[in-house]
Amino acid sequence: RVRLFIGSAGSPGVVAHAAAVAERLADRGHRTEVWAPRVHDLLTSDARRRVGTGEVPGEGSDPAAWIAARLAGLARAGDVADIHHAQDATAAVALIAARAEGVVPAVVRTVHHLEPAATHSLDEMQRASLQDVDARVCVSATWAQRLHEELSVDSVVIPNGVDRLGPVPAACGREMAGAHFGWGARPAVLTMGGISRRKGSRVVLEAFARAAHDLGGEADAFS
């Protein structure tokens, strides 16, 4: 039995990643659960049929404390998982606390990316979530190298995958797409993922604005 945890709200991509991992494990006969804020809204109906879910409180609460307390209650009732896998720092800290109480035997942490900590307490939480877990998984060799150089910890690299059996490209040409989305024949760029400095969104938008200017038309950007 595997439980995957996301403690912070506002990470739909991480939740989608955890759901995909849970579904693939379910395909292999494992019982899986995904715990996250707004998990019911973020998972597809098919995923909800195949994996269990745990609704973690969002803004205005202490999700780490809630996860630790909830796990302790389940353990007292004999409801224990074999693997506890944190997908972010908040969840990792919660699982570390549960491990200290003897509720969780070991903690695995996946590192998708690391944002600069805004405060000292957040920086300490991030450090603990990386150094005090039992095993780490990084989605790229770059992050594994950074963790090794900055925190002297080792990680297993498991790159993100692409679901070849998922949604297929729509049979929609440039003209049809322009009419459907309202940009007409104007130049447009389509990007996937959130808008953030880490993903180079500003570089893409600035490059597109320059290219659109050279082409002599108005520019639209859709994300």
C-alpha positions in Angstrom: 0.0 0.0 0.0 1.4 3.4 -1.1 0.3 6.8 0.1 1.5 9.9 -1.8 1.3 13.3 0.0 1.2 16.9 -1.2 0.9 19.4 1.6 0.9 22.8 -0.2 -2.0 24.2 -2.3 -1.4 25.6 -5.7 0.6 22.7 -7.2 -1.8 21.1 -9.7 1.1 19.8 -11.7 2.6 18.0 -8.7 -0.8 16.5 -7.9 -1.2 15.3 -11.5 2.3 13.7 -11.3 1.3 12.0 -8.0 -2.0 10.8 -9.5 -0.2 9.3 -12.5 2.3 7.5 -10.3 -0.6 6.2 -8.2 -2.5 5.0 -11.2 0.5 3.2 -12.7 1.1 1.5 -9.3 -2.6 0.5 -9.2 -2.1 -1.1 -12.6 0.5 -3.3 -11.0 -1.9 -4.4 -8.2 -0.9 -2.0 -5.5 -3.4 -0.1 -3.3 -2.6 3.6 -3.7 -3.8 6.9 -2.2 -3.1 10.6 -3.1 -3.4 13.1 -0.2 -3.5 16.8 -1.3 -5.5 20.1 -0.9 -8.4 20.1 -3.3 -7.4 16.6 -4.5 -11.0 15.7 -5.5 -11.1 18.7 -7.9 -7.7 18.1 -9.3 -7.9 14.4 -10.1 -9.8 13.1 -13.1 -12.9 11.0 -12.5 -11.0 8.0 -13.8 -8.2 8.5 -11.3 -10.6 8.9 -8.4 -12.1 5.5 -9.3 -8.8 3.8 -9.3 -7.0 5.4 -6.3 -7.9 6.5 -2.8 -7.9 10.2 -1.9 -7.3 12.3 1.3 -8.4 15.9 1.3 -5.7 18.0 3.0 -6.7 21.4 4.4 -5.5 24.3 2.3 -5.0 28.0 3.1 -5.4 29.2 6.6 -4.5 25.9 8.2 -1.5 23.9 9.2 -1.4 21.0 6.7 1.7 19.4 8.1 0.2 19.1 11.5 -3.0 17.9 10.1 -1.3 15.1 8.0 0.7 14.0 11.0 -2.3 13.9 13.3 -4.4 12.1 10.7 -1.8 9.5 10.2 -1.5 8.9 13.9 -5.3 8.4 14.1 -5.3 5.9 11.2 -2.4 4.0 12.8 -4.3 3.6 16.0 -7.1 2.2 14.0 -4.7 -0.3 12.3 -4.9 1.5 8.9 -1.2 1.7 8.0 0.5 2.0 4.6 3.8 0.4 3.6 5.3 3.4 1.7 4.8 7.1 2.6 6.0 9.4 -0.2 6.1 13.2 0.1 5.9 15.3 -3.0 6.8 18.6 -1.4 8.5 20.1 1.7 5.3 20.5 3.7 4.3 16.9 3.3 7.8 15.7 4.0 7.9 17.6 7.3 4.6 16.0 8.3 5.8 12.5 7.5 9.1 13.1 9.4 7.0 14.1 12.5 4.9 11.0 12.1 8.0 8.9 11.8 9.3 10.4 15.1 6.1 9.1 16.8 6.6 5.6 15.3 3.6 6.0 13.0 5.6 6.0 9.8 8.6 3.6 9.3 10.3 5.6 6.6 9.9 8.7 4.4 10.6 9.1 0.7 10.7 12.6 -0.8 10.4 13.5 -4.5 12.0 16.8 -5.5 10.3 18.4 -8.5 12.0 21.7 -8.0 13.0 24.0 -5.2 11.9 27.6 -4.8 14.0 30.1 -2.9 12.7 30.3 0.7 11.2 33.6 1.7 11.9 33.3 5.4 14.4 31.5 7.7 11.7 29.1 9.0 10.8 28.1 5.5 14.4 27.6 4.6 14.8 25.3 7.7 11.7 23.4 6.7 13.1 22.9 3.2 16.4 21.7 4.5 14.8 19.3 6.9 12.5 17.9 4.2 15.6 17.1 2.1 18.2 16.0 4.7 16.0 14.2 7.3 14.1 11.9 5.0 15.2 8.3 4.3 15.3 8.5 0.5 15.1 11.1 -2.2 13.9 11.0 -5.8 14.7 13.8 -8.2 13.0 14.3 -11.6 16.2 15.4 -13.2 20.0 15.0 -12.8 20.3 18.7 -12.4 18.4 18.8 -9.1 20.1 15.6 -7.9 23.5 17.3 -8.5 22.4 20.5 -6.7 21.2 18.5 -3.7 24.5 16.7 -3.5 26.6 19.9 -3.9 24.5 22.1 -1.5 23.2 19.6 1.1 25.6 16.6 0.7 22.7 14.2 0.1 22.3 11.6 -2.6 19.2 11.0 -4.7 17.8 8.6 -7.3 17.0 10.2 -10.6 13.6 9.2 -12.1 12.8 11.5 -15.0 9.2 12.7 -15.6 7.4 10.5 -18.2 5.0 11.2 -21.0 1.7 9.3 -21.1 1.6 8.1 -24.7 -1.9 6.7 -24.1 -3.2 10.0 -22.8 -5.0 12.8 -24.8 -4.0 12.9 -28.4 -3.5 16.1 -30.4 -6.8 17.5 -31.8 -7.3 17.6 -35.5 -7.3 21.4 -35.5 -5.4 23.4 -38.0 -4.0 27.0 -37.6 -7.0 28.6 -39.2 -9.6 26.6 -37.2 -7.7 27.1 -33.9 -7.6 30.9 -34.5 -11.3 31.0 -35.1 -12.1 28.8 -32.2 -10.0 30.7 -29.6 -10.6 34.1 -31.0 -7.1 35.2 -32.1 -8.0 35.0 -35.8 -5.0 35.1 -38.1 -2.8 37.0 -35.6 0.5 35.4 -34.4 0.1 33.3 -31.3 2.1 31.1 -29.0 0.8 28.2 -26.9 2.7 27.1 -23.8 2.0 24.4 -21.3 2.6 24.8 -17.6 2.3 27.7 -15.1 3.7 31.1 -15.6 6.9 31.4 -13.5 10.5 32.7 -13.6 11.8 29.2 -13.1 10.1 28.0 -16.3 11.5 30.8 -18.4 8.0 32.3 -19.1 9.2 35.9 -19.3 11.9 34.9 -21.8 9.3 33.1 -24.0 6.9 36.0 -23.9 9.5 38.6 -24.6 10.9 36.6 -27.5 7.4 36.2 -28.9 6.6 39.9 -28.6 9.7 40.7 -30.6 8.9 38.1 -33.2 5.3 39.3 -33.5 6.5 42.9 -33.9 8.9 41.8 -36.7 6.0 40.0 -38.4 4.0 43.2 -38.3 1.0 42.0 -36.3 -0.6 42.1 -32.9 0.5 39.4 -30.4 -1.5 37.1 -28.2 -0.1 34.7 -25.7 -2.2 31.8 -24.3 -1.0 29.6 -21.4 
